[in-house]
Every structure is written in structure tokens, then in C-alpha cells.
Amino acid sequence: MTTARRIVILTDGHCDSHTAKTAICVVRYRPEEVVAVLDREAAGKTCGDVLGVGDDIPIVASLSEATGANTLLIGIAPPGGKIPQSWRPIVLEAIEQGLTIVSGLHEFLRDDPEFSREAKQNGVALVDLRANDERDVASGVPFREECLRLHTIANDCSCGKMVAAVEVAQGLCQAGVDTAFAATGQTGIMVAGEGCAIDRVIADFVSGAAEKLVLANQHRDAIVVEGQGSLFHPRYSAVTLGLLHGVKPDGLILCYEMGRRVVFGMEDYRLPALPNVIEFYETAARIMHPCRVIGVAVNGQKFSDTEVEIECRRVETELKLPACDVIRHGPTKLVEAAVELRKSL
């Protein structure tokens, strides 16, 4: 019998919405598994206070306060994917206490001599969510036509592609459409319990790995595949295109963050207008399969309800597509667009 996960999430000193997106999404979608968040700067507050999700889940200053935890999750996704040096004593303490250590960073726990040695001595599992052995190129095998393939895309990274994918997948299930959420990143894998971290796959095999995610789920009525990066991002466009071509989606859901004008972390690069984003993605997708954008997920986390409502109306008028903030409004508009697309296939 598998022991249920009881997670303490480590964010120590990194509670901003971009860096702590792994923590925020796990708290949002797996709150029943989260015992506490460990962050000494915010200790004494709640997740609802600091992260905006999780209500009364406590933020604690030490592992000893996370009573009942059996898993320590590295809850951040920093540029470069390395564990902060100041966290090493906390991770080592967790290993000594027998907690399973889970990380989605590019720097693998198992490759760290000290972590590996201590884990072996204490009989502790080190779980690297990004680890994979994908070595298959795409075969081009036809997918089952009756299965709708949706894919979330964006004009930049960290715009809410995973959140939109989960919300739309859940919404379709509630509408009676048997739908799978296919995770392609470390946070999505924590939420779904399975998937493939596409950005850790060797370039030649990205499309093949994406293809396998579809093949594994195409017995369902629909699949919503989590997007990664952006075709407009100077660093991450390669993985985005490989994923897009491997999935060969029928429909795309465009995600973007309100107010963002430049590429996140690369301020010398301005973001293109949304119509240009749509045109470029549709052109790239149609190389492999007929495809179109069916709706827009607006990330309005930094704005008021009124401001988001005005933005959604503006986008709908400009793009002639349904637009909503899936957290504020729910995903109904996007779910309805997906259902209509499925009828037309």
C-alpha cells in the first residue's frame, strides 16, 4: 500500500509569484497533501496571506513545526535551476529525518555527492522530477481523430500555461468530456502525479516525447497538454516548438500576463502584439496539423477585478475570441470553445 504524500514545501526567502510558482500551484491543486510551507521570513503567517492560495495552511520556520510531513518539496523554479546554498542545511536535516526529497530543478539531487551519500545512509529517496530517459524521435503515427488535442501557449514564460491547462481539463471533465491533463513541466508533474519534463529532453527527442504523451492519453475524449516557454522567448523557443510539433494540437489556448510588456528576465526584448502572437503560433502549428487559437486565458493576478474585466472585453473585441481569467472567472468560456471545436472535428 502506497503511503500518502504529506508535503512540506520549501520556499525559504522566495515567495514571489514567479519564483515560487511550483509551491503556489501545488498548494492550489493539492492542498490536501500540504502540511506546511517552510519560509523563515514569512513564518507565522498562512499560505492564504502570503501566496494567495491555501487558506490556513501554515507557513513555518523549521521542519520540526511541519508535524506529520513525510516529503520535502523544493518549491521554487529559479532561473538556472539550482538549489540555493542557504537551503542545503534544511535539505540535509530533512534527509536525516527520513523525509523523501522531491525536486524539479535542473540540478539533480542524485548528482549531489553530499545529498546522495546522506540519502543512502538514511534510506531516503531523492526524486528528481525532471529526470527522464527519452530517446525516441517522433514517429509521425496518426493520432486517434476522436480525441480532441488542446495545447496552452503564451507570448512569454511564466504566464499561467499550466494553470490554464489544469483548469480547462477540469472544466471539460465537469462538462462530461473525459479529459486528461498532460503535464510537461515539474510543477505539472507534481499536480498530475505523472508526465514528462520536456525541457530536460534532448532536443532531437522533444517531439517524440510529446507524441508519446498524446499516445498514452488518446483513448480519452480530450487531452489538454501543458505548454512550455514561448516561441517568442530567446531562451526557450526551441522546446516550445518541439512540443508544439509533437502534440499536433487541434486547438490552442493563448495565455498572457496583463501588464507585461517585455520578455520576463530579458527586458531588452519587447513582447509582440497578441494578434501577431496568434498568427505566428497558428502558422507554426499548421506545418504539422490544422490548428487554430480558440480562446485566451488572461493572467490578471496583479490587477483588480474591474481592470481584468475591462481587459477581457478589450481582448474579445480585438481578437474575436473568448477571453477570461481562469482563476477569477473560471474556465467556462474556454471549455465552451473547446466543446464547439470538438463538435467540428
C-alpha positions in Angstrom: 0.0 0.0 0.0 1.4 3.4 -1.1 1.9 5.9 1.7 0.0 9.2 1.1 2.2 12.2 0.5 2.4 14.7 3.3 4.3 17.6 2.0 6.3 20.4 3.5 7.1 22.9 0.7 10.4 24.8 0.9 10.3 28.3 -0.4 12.6 30.0 2.2 13.1 33.6 1.1 11.5 33.1 -2.3 7.7 33.7 -2.1 7.2 35.9 -5.2 4.7 34.6 -7.7 7.2 33.8 -10.4 10.0 32.1 -8.4 7.5 30.2 -6.1 5.1 29.1 -8.9 5.8 25.4 -8.1 4.8 26.0 -4.4 1.7 28.1 -5.4 0.4 25.5 -7.9 0.9 22.5 -5.6 -0.9 24.4 -2.7 -3.7 25.4 -5.1 -4.3 21.9 -6.7 -3.1 19.5 -4.0 -3.9 21.3 -0.7 -4.9 18.1 1.0 -1.3 16.9 0.7 0.4 20.0 2.0 1.2 20.1 5.7 3.0 23.4 5.7 5.3 25.8 3.7 8.8 26.4 5.2 9.8 30.0 4.8 11.6 31.7 7.8 10.8 35.2 6.5 7.1 34.6 6.4 6.8 32.2 9.4 3.7 32.7 11.5 1.5 33.7 8.5 -0.6 31.5 6.3 -0.4 30.5 2.7 -3.5 32.5 2.1 -1.8 35.6 3.4 1.5 35.2 1.5 0.8 33.0 -1.6 -2.8 33.9 -2.2 -3.9 30.3 -2.1 -4.1 27.6 0.5 -6.2 29.5 3.1 -5.0 28.5 6.6 -2.1 26.1 5.6 0.6 27.4 7.9 4.0 28.9 7.0 6.6 27.6 9.4 10.2 28.4 10.3 11.5 24.9 10.8 10.9 21.3 9.8 10.1 20.4 13.4 6.9 22.5 13.0 5.7 20.5 10.0 4.2 17.7 12.0 3.4 14.6 10.0 5.3 15.6 6.9 7.0 12.7 5.0 8.1 14.7 1.9 10.1 17.8 1.4 9.4 19.5 -1.9 11.7 22.1 -3.4 9.0 24.7 -4.1 10.8 27.2 -6.4 11.7 27.3 -10.1 14.6 29.8 -10.3 16.5 30.7 -13.5 19.3 28.2 -13.9 17.5 25.6 -11.7 19.9 25.3 -8.8 19.2 24.9 -5.1 20.2 28.0 -3.1 23.3 27.3 -0.9 21.4 28.5 2.2 18.9 25.7 1.7 21.5 22.9 1.9 21.3 22.5 5.7 17.5 22.3 5.6 17.6 19.6 2.9 20.2 17.7 4.9 18.1 17.9 8.0 15.1 16.6 6.1 17.2 13.7 4.9 18.3 12.9 8.5 14.6 12.9 9.5 13.8 10.4 6.8 11.7 12.6 4.5 11.6 11.9 0.8 13.1 14.8 -1.1 11.4 15.9 -4.3 12.9 18.5 -6.7 12.0 19.7 -10.1 15.2 21.7 -10.6 17.7 21.2 -13.4 20.4 20.5 -10.8 19.6 16.9 -9.8 19.6 15.9 -6.1 21.0 12.5 -7.0 24.1 14.1 -8.7 25.0 16.0 -5.5 27.6 13.9 -3.6 26.6 15.1 -0.2 22.8 14.7 -0.7 23.3 11.3 -2.3 25.6 10.0 0.4 23.3 11.1 3.2 20.2 9.8 1.5 21.8 6.4 1.1 22.9 6.3 4.7 19.4 7.2 5.9 17.4 5.1 3.4 15.8 8.2 1.9 14.6 8.6 -1.7 15.8 11.5 -3.8 13.2 12.2 -6.5 14.2 14.4 -9.5 11.1 15.2 -11.4 13.0 16.4 -14.4 14.9 13.1 -14.8 13.9 11.1 -17.9 15.4 8.7 -20.4 13.5 9.8 -23.5 15.4 8.6 -26.6 12.7 8.3 -29.3 12.3 10.6 -32.2 8.7 11.4 -33.3 7.2 8.6 -35.5 4.5 10.7 -37.1 1.9 8.0 -36.3 -1.6 9.3 -36.7 -3.5 10.1 -33.5 -7.0 9.0 -32.8 -9.2 11.5 -34.6 -12.0 11.3 -32.0 -9.6 12.7 -29.3 -9.5 16.5 -29.1 -6.0 17.8 -28.6 -5.7 21.2 -26.9 -2.4 22.9 -26.0 -1.7 26.0 -24.0 0.7 28.6 -25.5 2.0 32.0 -24.5 3.8 35.1 -25.6 6.3 34.6 -22.7 7.3 32.2 -20.0 5.6 32.1 -16.6 2.3 33.3 -17.9 -0.1 30.7 -16.5 0.0 27.9 -19.1 -0.1 25.1 -16.6 -2.9 26.7 -14.6 -5.0 27.3 -17.7 -4.4 23.7 -18.8 -5.4 22.2 -15.5 -8.5 24.5 -15.2 -9.7 23.7 -18.7 -9.1 20.0 -18.3 -11.1 20.0 -15.0 -13.8 22.1 -16.6 -14.1 19.7 -19.5 -14.4 16.8 -17.1 -17.2 18.6 -15.3 -18.9 19.2 -18.6 -19.0 15.4 -19.2 -15.9 15.3 -21.5 -13.5 12.6 -20.4 -10.3 14.7 -20.4 -6.6 14.2 -19.5 -4.2 16.9 -18.3 -0.8 16.0 -19.8 2.0 17.6 -17.7 5.2 18.7 -19.4 6.9 20.5 -16.5 8.0 19.8 -12.9 5.0 21.6 -11.4 2.5 19.9 -13.6 4.0 16.6 -12.8 3.6 17.3 -9.0 -0.1 18.2 -9.7 -0.8 15.3 -12.1 1.4 12.7 -10.5 2.9 11.8 -13.9 4.2 13.4 -17.1 7.5 14.4 -18.8 9.6 17.4 -18.1 10.0 18.4 -21.8 12.7 21.0 -21.2 15.0 18.3 -19.9 14.7 16.1 -23.0 17.5 16.1 -25.6 16.5 18.3 -28.5 16.1 15.6 -31.1 13.6 13.7 -28.8 11.4 16.6 -27.7 8.7 16.0 -30.3 8.9 12.2 -29.8 8.4 12.6 -26.0 5.4 15.0 -26.7 4.0 12.5 -29.2 4.2 9.7 -26.5 2.2 11.9 -24.0 -0.6 12.1 -26.6 -0.5 8.4 -27.5 -0.7 7.5 -23.8 -3.9 9.5 -23.4 -5.6 9.4 -26.8 -8.2 6.9 -25.6 -9.8 9.8 -23.7 -12.3 12.3 -25.3 -9.8 15.1 -25.0 -6.3 15.9 -23.9 -5.0 19.3 -22.6 -1.3 19.4 -22.9 0.6 21.9 -20.7 2.7 24.4 -22.7 6.3 25.3 -22.0 8.2 28.5 -22.7 7.3 30.6 -25.7 8.1 30.8 -29.4 9.0 34.5 -28.7 11.4 33.8 -25.8 15.1 34.0 -26.8 16.0 31.2 -24.4 13.1 28.8 -24.5 11.7 28.9 -28.0 13.3 25.6 -29.1 11.5 23.5 -26.5 8.2 25.3 -27.3 8.4 24.5 -31.0 9.3 20.8 -30.4 6.4 20.4 -28.0 4.0 22.1 -30.4 5.0 19.9 -33.3 4.9 16.7 -31.2 1.4 17.4 -29.9 0.0 18.4 -33.2 -2.9 20.2 -31.5 -6.4 20.8 -32.9 -6.8 23.9 -30.8 -4.6 26.4 -28.9 -5.3 28.4 -25.8 -3.3 31.6 -25.7 -2.1 32.7 -22.2 -0.5 36.0 -21.3 0.0 38.2 -18.2 -1.7 41.6 -18.1 0.7 44.5 -17.9 3.8 42.6 -19.1 5.5 44.4 -22.0 8.9 42.8 -22.2 10.2 39.2 -22.0 10.5 38.1 -18.4 14.1 38.3 -17.3 15.2 39.8 -20.6 14.0 43.3 -20.6 15.7 44.3 -23.9 13.1 42.2 -25.8 9.7 43.7 -26.2 6.7 41.3 -26.5 4.7 41.3 -29.7 1.1 42.3 -30.0 -1.4 39.5 -29.4 -2.6 39.3 -33.0 1.0 38.7 -34.1 1.4 36.0 -31.4 -1.6 34.2 -32.7 -0.6 34.4 -36.3 2.9 33.1 -35.6 1.7 30.1 -33.5 -1.0 29.1 -35.9 1.4 29.2 -38.8 3.9 27.1 -36.9 1.3 24.6 -35.7 -0.2 24.2 -39.2 3.0 22.9 -40.6 2.0 19.6 -38.9 -1.8 19.7 -38.5 -4.8 22.0 -39.0 -5.0 24.2 -35.9 -6.3 27.5 -34.5 -6.4 29.5 -31.4 -9.8 29.0 -29.7 -9.6 31.3 -26.7 -7.4 33.5 -24.4 -6.5 32.9 -20.8 -5.8 36.3 -19.2 -3.5 36.3 -16.2 -4.7 39.3 -14.2 -3.1 38.5 -10.9 -1.6 42.0 -10.5 -4.8 43.8 -11.3 -8.2 44.5 -9.8 -11.4 42.6 -10.8 -12.6 45.7 -12.7 -9.4 46.1 -14.6 -9.4 42.4 -15.6 -13.0 42.6 -16.8 -12.1 45.6 -19.0 -9.1 43.8 -20.3 -11.0 40.7 -21.2 -13.6 42.7 -23.0 -10.9 44.5 -24.9 -9.2 41.2 -25.9 -12.5 39.7 -27.0 -13.3 42.7 -29.2 -9.8 42.9 -30.7 -9.3 39.1 -31.3 -12.9 37.9 -31.7 -12.1 35.2 -29.3 -13.5 34.3 -25.8 -11.2 35.6 -23.0 -11.3 35.1 -19.3 -9.1 34.9 -16.2 -9.5 31.2 -15.3 -8.8 31.9 -11.6 -11.2 34.8 -11.2 -13.9 33.8 -13.6 -13.4 30.0 -14.0 -12.6 28.4 -17.4 -16.2 28.2 -18.7 -15.7 30.3 -21.8 -12.6 28.3 -22.8 -14.4 25.0 -22.0 -17.3 26.0 -24.2 -14.9 26.9 -27.1 -13.2 23.5 -26.7 -16.6 21.7 -26.8 -17.5 23.5 -30.0 -14.2 22.7 -31.6 -14.6 19.0 -30.7 -18.0 19.0 -32.5 -16.4 20.4 -35.6 -13.7 17.7 -35.9 
